[in-house]
């Protein structure tokens, strides 16, 4: 979650707003947040602390020459169908624009659109197009196209790589993971974020330990999506440096899975002297996902060894953070990371998830709820009335992983209802339901795609 929020952006000229009467009603009555088990909490939406953050961009356009441009709210442009090629009107499109739009439609057709035939098909298409627009030729995925977000976070790159692979765009996914391999330090660590050209970090935020987990998890997951054993082995060989460096680094940080890693900034991107679940859980995800990738390399012994380390570390994490699974070791403040102990983040079934994890997960939305209907990153996050789509979409994904179709659809519906007028998912949603900060956001778009993939698979299984 970028810590470079620019809350002083210009006021939006045009965003999807509630009618005046509806907004008045919203300020006068309490919003009700319902958890997956039906429990509810009334949350008063109006507060002097409710922040107003401008929407700096409602979408992103891609010119025939590849130039990306953020589209400000209120712009009269429209996209050619199946593309992010912006024109004043379809009839005014030039031949290069028409050709670029056709190339975009061909790309969509080469993969799959999750949620096709459902109410979420349009959101899935837009999310795919936005993810593609935010993925550069060198494989770097920028979080967004506004200046403070135009950097490649390993976490965002990891989720986009997995989303691309799971929607049939494996070659694109491999390019993204190869970018992560290119920028990774020799010791297996990662900076918090990188310049899009891979030349290094844009600032001195420093090393962020969870990034190694995200990168390794993505590499292993993408490799596992390749059907051909020969192609899978070839991809594993191409990514062998990342696999080996990441595993060595994680094993060193955790003393072969026997202890928690040292304190480090995690996706909150703030310095901390305490160990967090937001660091430990991604490292566990990476260890658990790695054995099949090592098998693809032909190293069965290493695969068995890492599987043992993963099992050991799984016990360590649960013993350390149970029973409340708070953000900090020994704390009671829950955050998004509790979802990372659930399927599909870990290769477990819903029946295999410890009861204490499910209890923490079930209670989290009540404590993290915001008046706009979405979730804050954690229970100790500032009470500014703002919902964050990365967290809300992570909860959609975990709901789908648990087989909770109702919960997944509820969160997806909220995300769908709060897209910008150009169809993109914003980073934030204000207390009154207005999209805020910027759109599109890569991480949220990827989460939506992955959620729909799981719902499609569940539907196919029922069929």
N, C-alpha and C positions, 0 to 999 in steps of 0.2 A: 504494500500500500504506500504509494509515494508520500514522502514526508515533506515535499516541496509545494504543498497546496498554496495556490495563489488566490486568496480569498478577496483580492482587490481588483478582480477582473471587471471590465465594463459591464454595465447593466444589460440584460438580455433584451433584444428588440422584439423577439417573438418566441415564446415557448408554449408548449401544450399546457394550458391552465384550466383549472376548474372554473365553472361559472361563478359569478360573484355571490349568488345566493348559496351555492354549495360551499363556497369558502367560508361564508359567514356561519353556516351551520356547523362546519368543521371546527370553527373556533369556539362554538358554544356547547358542543356536546363532546363526550369522550369517545375516542377511537378504541376499538376492541381488537386486541391481538390474540389470536387463537393458536395454540400449539398443536403439534401432531396428535396429541392424545385428547384434544378437545378442551383443555383447561384454558381459561381466558384471564386477561388482565386489562383493566381499564387504564388507559394512558391519556392524560390531558394533553392535547396537541398544542395548546397555546401557552407560551411561557416567555417571559422577558429575555430568556437566554436563547430562544430560537434564533438561529443564525440565518442570514440571507446571503447566499453565495451566488454570484452571477454564473450564467452558462456562457462560456467563452466560445464554444463551437458546438454546433448541432449535428455535425457529420464531417466526413472527409471525402474529398474528390480526388480522383486519379486521372491525370491527363494522359493522352496517348504516348507521350514521351516519358511517362513514369513520374512526373512531378506531382507531389501530393500537396493539397491545399486544404486547410481547415475551413469549413463553411460556417459563417457566423449565423446565429439565430436571426430569423426574419428574412433570410435570403430567399429570393424568388426562384432560384435554380431548382432543377429536378434532375434525377438520375435517369439515364437511358436504362431500359429494363435489363435486369440481371447484371448490373454493373455499378461501379462508383464513378462513372463518367458523367460529369455534371454539365448540363446544357440549359440555356434559357427556355428552350422548348424543343421537343423531339424533331420538329420540322427544321430547326436551325442547326442541326448537328452536321458537322463536316464528315467527310469520308474517313479521315483518321479516327475521329471519335466513334463512328459506327463500327469501324474495324476493331477498335479497342473494346467496345462493348460486346461484340461478338466473341472476341477472345476470352472475355470474362465469362460469358455464358458457356463457352466450351469448357472452361475450367470447372465451373459448377457441375456440368454434365459428366465430367470425368470422375467425379466422386459421388457422394450421396448427400442428400439433404435430410438430416434427421428431423423427425416430426412431420414429414411430408404427409399431406392429407388430413392434418389436424389443425386446430386453431393456431398452432405455433409455427406453421410452415413459413409464414412471412417473416417472423422474427429470426428463424433459423437461416433463411437466405440472407437477410441483412447482416446477421452475425458472421456468416461465412465471408461475405464480401468485405466487411469491416476488418476481420482478421487478416484477410489477404492484403488489404490496403495498408495495414500497419506492419506487414512483413516485407522487409526490403530485400533486394537482390542478393545481398551477402548472407541472408538468413537472420539478420537482426530483427527482432520484433520490438518496436517501440510501444511503450504503454499507451500513448496517445499522441496526437499531433500538435497539441499546444506546446509552447516552448519548454515549460518545466516538466513535461512528461515525455519529451522526445528523446528518450534514452531507453536502453535495453536492460531491463531488470531480468536476472536469471529466472526468477519465479514466473514472470509473465511469459518469457520465452518457453519455459517448460510446459506451462498449461496450453499455450497455443500449439506447440509441437504435438502434444498428445491429442488435442482436438483435431488437428489436421490429419494425423494418422488414423484416428477413429472415424473420420468422415471420408476416408479413401484417398487422401492426398499424402501418401507416405513419402514420396520424394521431397515434397515441400517440407514435411516434418523433419526429415533427415538433414536438410539444409539448415534448419533452425538449430538442431542439436549440434551440428558441426560448428555453427557460430559459437555456441557455448564452449565447445572444445577448444576453439581458437583463442578465446579470451581467458580461459582458465589458467590460473597460476600453476607453476611447476609442482607446487606442493599439494595441489588439489583444491585449493581455496578459490573463492570468488570475491570480487568487490561487490558492493551493494548494487551498482549499476554501471553501465558502460556507454560510451559514445557509440552511435549507430555504425560507425565505420570500423569498430573493433579496436581502435587505437589505444584504448585505455579508459579509465574512469573520468568523469567530468569534474570530480571534486574529491575531497578527502574524507568521505564518509567511512571508508575503510572496509575491512573484511566483514562479511555477513555469513555466519556459519550455515544457516539453513539453505543458502543458495547451492551448496554442494549437494545437499539432499535433493533439492528440486531438479537439478541438472541430471543427476544419476537416475532418479526416478523416471524422468522423461526419456532418457536414452534407452533404459531397459524396456519401458513401455512401448516406445516406438518400434524397437527391434522385435518385440513380441507380436506386433501387428502384421509383420511381414509373413505371408503364407508360405512362400517357397523356402525350403530349408537352405538352398544354395544362396539365395538372395539374403536370407536372414543372417547366414554366416558371414557373407560379404559385408553387410552393414555393421555387424559386430566388430569385424576386423577394422573397418574404417573408424569406428568409435572406440577402439581399444584403449587409446591414450586416456580418454575421458573416463572410461570404466575403471581402469587400473588406478589412475590418480585419485579419483573420487573415493573408491573403496579404501585405498590406503589411508587417505586423509580421515575418513569417517572412523575407521578402525583405530587410528591413532588417537583421535579426539575422545573416543569412548573406551579406550583400552580393551579393544576386541569385544565391544558390546557389554562390558561389565560395569560401566559407570556412565553417568550422564555427561554430556559435553560441557565444557566451561561456558559461563555466561557470554552471550553475544547478542547483538541486535538481531531481531527476527523481522517478520513482515511489518511490524509496527515501525521499524526503522528508527528506534530510539536507543540510546545507550542504556545499559542496565548492568547492575552488579549481581543480578539474580538469574538463575537458570530458568528457562521458559519452556513450556510445552511447544510453543511455536518454533523452537529450534530442534528439540528432541524428536517431535513427531515426523517432520520431513526426513530426518536421518533414518528413522525407523522405516519409513515408507521406501526409501532408497535401498536399504539393506534387504528388505523383504521382496522387492521387485527384481533384484539383481541376478539370482541364480539362473533363470532361463537365459539371460544374456550371456552368462559365462558358459552355459551349456552350448550356446550357439558358437562360441569361440572354440569349442572342443575341449574345454577344461572342466571336466566333470568333478575332479577333486576340489578345485577352487569353488565350484558351485555348491558342493556339499558343505564346505568349510564356511562359506558366507551364510548359508542357510542356518547353520548352527549359531553363528554370531547374531543373526537376526532374531532367532528364538530367544537367545540370552538377553539381548537388548530389549526385546518386547517385554520380558518379565521385569527388567530394570525400570523401564518407563512406567509401566503400570504400578509397580510397587512404590515408585517415588511420587507419582501424581495422584494416586487413589487416596481417598474415595471421591474427592471433589473435582479432580482434573482441572484445577485452576490454571490461570495463565502462568503464574509464578510458582515455583516449587514451594509447597507449604501454604500457598495463598488460596483465597476463595473467589477471586475475581476470574470468571470464566470468559474465554474469548473464542474466536473463530477456530482456533487450533483443535478444540475438542472434536471437530468434524474430521480431522485428519487421522483419527483413530478408528474411523468407520470405513466400511466399503463405500466407494470403490478405491479409496486411498490406500487401504491395506487389503491384501488378498485373503479376506475372511468373509464368511457369510454373516447375515444378521444374527443367526442363532449363536454364532461364536463370539460375538461382541460381549465383553463383560457387562454385567448388569449395572455396575456403577458408572460405566461410560455412558450407557443408554440413559441413565437417570440425569447425568450432567448435561447430556445433549438435549434431553427433553425439556429441561428447565432453562436452558440458555436463551431461547427466543423470548421468553417472558422478561428476562432481565436485560436483554440487549435490544428490546423493541424500541422503535422510534415512532413518533406520531404520524409520519408520512406513510407508515405501513411496512417499512423494511427494517433492517437491523443495523446497529452500530457494530464496529469491529470487536467490542468487548464490553463487559459490564462496567469497567472502570474508565471507559472512553468518555470524553467530555460530553456533558448533557446539553448539546446545542441543537437538538431536534433533527439532526441530519441522518438519513439512512444512507448506507454505503452499499452499492450494488455488488462489489466483490464478495463481501460477507454474505449478503442475501443469496447470491447465486451459488456460493459454496454450500449453503444450507439446502438449496434446491438439489444440488448434485448429491449430497450425502443422503437426503431423503430418498432420492431415486435408488441409491446404492443399497439402502435398507429395505427396499421394496415398498416404501410408503408412497404410492402413486399419488394419493390425495395431497400429501404434503408437498411433493415435488411440483405438482400442477398448481397448487396455491401460490408457491413462491414464483413459479414461472409466469403465472398470470399477473402477479404484481409487477414483475420486471417488464412484461409486455405492455402493461398499461402505462408505464412511466418512461417509455422510450421517447426520444425527441421526435419532432415533426418529420425528420428525415429517416426515422426508423432505427436510429442508433441507440445503444445502451449507454447512459451517462455514468459517470463515476458516482455521483451523489444525487439524492432526491431530498428536497427540502420538506419541512413540516407540512406545507400546504400541497405537496404532491408535485411541485415543479422540478423538472430535471435541472441539475446544477453542475458546476465546475467545468466539465468538458465531456464530449462524446465524439467518437466511440472510445471505449476503454477495452483494451485487449483482453485482460484477465476475465472480466465479466462476460464478454462475448464468448470466450472459450468455455467458460463454465456452463453457459446456457447450451452450447452445442453438445457438450459431454453429458449433460442431464438428459437431453432429448435422445441421445444415442442409447442411454440406459433404458429410457422409457420404451423406445422402439424394440429393444431386445427383450424386455419383459413382455411386451405385447406379442412378439413373435413366439415367445415361449408358451404363452397361454394359448396361442393358436395351434 
